[in-house]
Amino acid sequence: MQADLPLADPRPDRVAVADQVVLLRGFVATAPLREAIATIERSAPFRHLATPGGGRMSVAMTNAGAVGWHSDENGYRYVDVDPLTGAPWPAMPAAFADLARRAAAAAGHRDFVPDCALVNRYVPGAQMGTHRDFDERDLGQPIVSVSIGLPATFVWYGATRGDPPRPVPVMDGDVLVWGGRARAGYHGVRRLRAGADPTAVRHNLTFRRAR
């Protein structure tokens, strides 16, 4: 896989969703991303994680990078090896890290170097409840979220779950970046609808600096 992923549009639309929350429309061509996800899945299969409260996530997950995000009855955390296989997580493709760096820079965050790529797989009916990314050691680093496949509705709330929701349609190749004062903002993804994407699913790459 080449080190540089092609941009879908060299001058993508840059949309301010909220203070320090930026949507980069059509930022990246996703065919190489799909290929990389298939390679990651062969080493670290998708799985539906348990929540600390005993529920089961409707979104299937896996990881690539030095660490991976995990959830079970003991809580949310990053782990060095895949609990499912006992092996280290697949290495993060160089092109993933480059994409995350370029997207973060386009949103105003320089020198971002992720060590975790959380890969989510949504089938129609799956959703992501309102939450915030708060398990990372350095909250000065941004979050970079890449949409692949079926369109979805990302919802930004803000400092609290009770803030007015801001629905944001996200399409194949769109990238959301948030950091700074918005880094610990609450957000979620509404229930996915069926659509015309050839894979019939939505993948989401979420890049973080966990440690």
C-alpha positions in Angstrom: 0.0 0.0 0.0 1.4 3.4 -1.0 2.5 5.8 1.7 0.2 8.6 0.4 -3.6 8.1 -0.1 -5.0 10.1 -2.9 -7.2 13.1 -2.0 -10.7 12.9 -3.5 -10.6 16.7 -4.0 -7.4 18.7 -3.6 -9.4 21.6 -2.3 -12.2 20.0 -0.2 -15.0 22.0 1.3 -14.1 22.9 4.9 -17.2 23.2 7.1 -17.2 24.6 10.7 -19.6 22.3 12.6 -18.8 24.0 16.0 -16.0 25.7 17.6 -12.9 23.7 16.7 -15.0 20.9 15.1 -14.2 20.8 11.3 -15.8 18.7 8.5 -13.6 18.2 5.5 -15.9 17.1 2.7 -14.6 14.6 0.2 -11.1 14.8 1.7 -9.9 11.3 0.6 -10.6 8.6 -1.9 -11.7 5.5 0.0 -10.9 2.5 -2.2 -7.4 2.1 -0.7 -8.8 2.4 2.8 -11.3 -0.4 2.1 -8.4 -2.6 1.0 -6.4 -1.8 4.1 -9.4 -2.5 6.4 -9.8 -6.0 4.8 -6.2 -6.7 5.5 -6.5 -5.6 9.1 -9.6 -7.7 9.6 -7.8 -10.9 8.5 -5.4 -10.5 11.5 -7.8 -8.8 14.0 -11.4 -9.8 13.2 -14.3 -7.4 13.9 -16.1 -8.1 17.1 -19.1 -6.6 19.1 -17.7 -5.5 22.4 -19.4 -5.6 25.8 -20.0 -2.4 27.7 -19.3 -2.1 31.5 -23.0 -2.1 32.1 -23.4 -5.5 30.5 -24.8 -4.4 27.1 -23.5 -5.3 23.6 -22.4 -2.7 21.1 -24.3 -2.7 17.8 -21.2 -1.5 16.0 -18.5 -4.1 15.3 -14.9 -3.0 16.0 -11.2 -3.8 15.5 -8.0 -1.8 15.7 -4.6 -1.2 14.1 -1.6 0.5 15.7 0.6 0.2 18.7 -2.5 0.0 21.0 -6.2 -0.8 20.5 -9.3 0.5 22.2 -11.3 -2.1 24.2 -14.4 -2.4 26.3 -15.7 -5.1 28.6 -17.2 -5.4 32.1 -14.0 -3.9 33.5 -14.4 -0.6 31.7 -13.1 1.3 28.7 -9.4 1.3 28.0 -6.5 0.8 25.6 -4.7 -2.5 25.4 -1.4 -3.6 23.9 -2.6 -6.9 22.4 -5.8 -8.1 20.9 -7.8 -9.8 23.6 -9.5 -12.0 21.0 -6.3 -13.4 19.4 -3.7 -12.7 22.1 -1.5 -11.2 19.3 -0.3 -7.6 18.9 -2.7 -5.4 16.9 -1.9 -5.2 13.2 0.5 -2.4 12.4 -1.0 0.9 11.4 -0.5 1.4 7.6 1.8 4.3 6.9 -0.9 5.7 4.6 -3.3 5.8 7.6 -0.9 7.8 9.7 -0.3 10.1 6.7 -4.0 10.6 6.1 -4.6 11.4 9.8 -1.7 13.9 9.8 -2.9 15.7 6.7 -6.5 15.9 7.9 -5.5 17.2 11.3 -3.3 19.8 9.7 -6.1 20.9 7.3 -8.2 21.5 10.4 -5.5 23.5 12.2 -3.7 20.8 14.3 -0.1 20.4 13.3 2.2 17.4 14.0 -0.5 14.9 14.9 1.0 11.4 15.1 -1.7 8.7 15.9 -0.8 5.5 17.6 -4.3 3.9 17.3 -6.7 3.5 14.4 -10.1 2.3 15.8 -12.0 0.7 13.0 -15.8 0.6 13.4 -18.2 -1.3 11.1 -21.8 -0.3 10.9 -24.5 -2.4 9.3 -28.0 -0.9 8.8 -29.6 -0.6 12.2 -26.3 0.0 14.0 -25.7 3.2 15.9 -23.2 4.8 18.3 -24.6 6.2 21.5 -23.7 9.7 22.8 -20.2 9.6 24.3 -16.9 11.4 24.4 -13.4 10.2 23.7 -11.8 10.5 27.1 -9.5 7.5 27.5 -6.4 9.1 26.0 -3.5 10.4 28.1 -3.0 13.6 26.1 -6.3 15.4 25.4 -4.2 18.1 23.6 -4.2 15.8 20.6 -7.1 15.9 18.2 -9.5 13.2 17.0 -9.6 12.4 13.3 -12.7 10.5 12.1 -13.0 9.2 8.5 -16.3 8.0 6.9 -16.3 5.2 4.4 -19.2 3.6 2.6 -22.9 4.3 3.4 -23.8 7.8 4.5 -24.6 8.4 8.1 -25.6 11.2 10.5 -23.0 12.2 13.0 -24.4 14.3 15.9 -22.3 16.8 17.8 -23.5 17.9 21.2 -20.6 19.7 22.9 -19.5 20.1 26.5 -22.5 18.1 27.9 -24.9 15.5 26.7 -27.7 18.0 27.2 -26.3 20.6 24.7 -28.4 21.1 21.6 -27.6 18.4 19.0 -26.1 19.4 15.7 -26.7 16.7 13.1 -24.0 16.5 10.5 -24.5 14.3 7.3 -21.3 12.5 6.5 -20.6 10.8 3.2 -17.9 8.5 1.8 -14.6 10.3 1.9 -15.6 12.9 4.5 -13.3 13.5 7.5 -14.3 15.1 10.8 -11.6 16.6 13.1 -12.1 18.0 16.6 -9.6 19.2 19.1 -8.6 22.0 21.4 -11.6 23.2 23.4 -13.8 20.7 21.7 -11.6 17.7 22.3 -13.8 16.2 25.0 -17.1 17.0 23.3 -20.0 14.6 23.3 -21.0 13.1 20.0 -22.7 10.1 18.5 -23.9 8.5 15.3 -27.6 7.9 14.5 -29.0 4.6 13.5 -27.6 3.7 10.1 -30.0 3.3 7.2 -29.7 0.9 4.3 -28.3 2.4 1.1 -26.7 1.9 -2.3 -23.0 1.5 -1.3 -21.7 -1.7 -2.9 -20.5 -3.0 0.5 -23.9 -2.3 2.1 -22.0 -1.1 5.3 -20.3 1.9 6.7 -16.8 1.9 8.0 -15.3 4.6 10.2 -11.7 5.1 11.0 -11.1 7.0 14.2 -7.4 8.1 14.7 -6.2 8.9 18.2 -3.0 9.5 20.1 -3.8 7.2 23.0 -0.4 7.2 24.9 
